[in-house]
Amino acid sequence: MKTIRAQLARGYAQWEHHLTTMEGAEVLVVSSGIPFQLWRLYQHFWLVCLLFPTVSLVQTPLPPVRLFLALAALLFFAVSYTWLMWPHPASSGVHKRSRSPASLILFGVLVTLVLVLCLLYDSAFLWLFIGVSAIAGVTLPMRSAFIAVVIFTLLPLVISVGASGGIARVDWLQIIPLMLLVRGIGVDMIGVARLSGAIRELQSAREELARLAVMDERQRLSRDLHDLLGHALSMITLKSELAGRLVEQEPARAVQEIREVEHVARLTLREVREAVAGYRQPRLESELDGARQILSAAGITCQVEHSAGELERSTDAMLAWAVREGVTNVIRHSRARRCLIRLTHQKSTVCAEVINDGPQRQQLEGTKVMAGSGLSGLSERVNSHGGCIEAGPLQTAGNEGFRLWVELPIQGHVEPSQEERL
């Protein structure tokens, strides 16, 4: 199941590209929860809690020693806060650093320092609990972080009641906003850490999935090429040696052997190309599923009418290419609200239509297929398969839209290309 999903992801790489280039779709490619620059701003913003005790120290006449110790403690708090909060929550080593013994010891020292400052100085130092609560949300495991945030939310009230001599003398205009901030910042940081951790796990899973898919594809390609080339090269070697021995004795038979070598070489070349190309050929059913998803994500109603039945592999792949190109054009070049994908079976041919009701951003030039676009590549594929293709605005009066139509023979003979004849 992992390999299948990875292969589908590779097949729909262009869907992801088109989605991310659509207006307002950048949110689909956010990989780290909070951008690093925003995290730096958010992290340092809460150092504003140092402003309150600093202003209090400046306005309060204190002995030089006490003033120096308080300022040194605030500087130590700022440096420790920055060190503990510096790693981005989505970084691979954030938990190893933030939950290391040194980090936990430093966090405990900061909590003790804040309590001592609150007891030795005035209530302005209670604002340091904002920074402590933020550190707890990022540093501690989720359950421990919630408990710590609750404790840090209540500590300013407990300290204020003890310092003022009773609950009636508490400065509620300061304590209530402070408690709300301590709780809010702590819970917010817990959420950020939790979300970033989930995103980090998802990234790791996707990387592992891609790695396994690449390994699986390499093994399959190696196995298939070995099966294809092993027998063919052995036959070419034997017939070449036989032709060399028969050149003088039986020239006519030697010529026949050389012709057979040429035939085997051509056949092997075609089989190798088919084997390699088979890893890139889409499947119609998978393409239809992807079309439904991509059109739905773009806000376009998708209707699929599939009555073509079971198809030969190359025809199935060609129709899949047609559906992919048609849906790509709907997303990139129209303002459609509805899209119809119709697959029909008619005697010796099968047809695919992709119709949308939106005006095109770029008008079609020429009578058939616009040159210089993805439709040109599709036209080459269809022509090499013995089919025909038409693309242009809808001819229905009063209706805006675009129609891509592809017709393929069910059993069509494909002439070898000039390159294959070499």
Secondary structure, DSSP 4 states (H G I P E B T S, - for coil): -HHHHHHHHHHTHHHHHHHHHSTT-GGGG--SSS-HHHHHHHHHHGGGGGHHHHHHHHHS---HHHHHHHHHHHHHHHHHHHHHH-S-TTSTTHHHHHTSHHHHHHHHHHHHHHHHHHHHS-GGGGGHHHHHHHHHHHHS-HHHHHHHHHHHHHHHHHHHHHHHTSGGG--HHHHHHHHHHHHHHHHHHHHHHHHHHHHHHHHHHHHHHHHHHHHHHHHHHHHHHHHHHHHHHHHHHHHHHHHHHHHHH-HHHHHHHHHHHHHHHHHHHHHHHHHHHTTT---HHHHHHHHHHHHHHTT-EEEEEE---S--HHHHHHHHHHHHHHHHHHHHHB--SEEEEEEEEETTEEEEEEEE-SPBSS---SSS--TTSHHHHHHHHHHHTT-EEEEEE--STT---EEEEEEEETT---PPPHHHH-
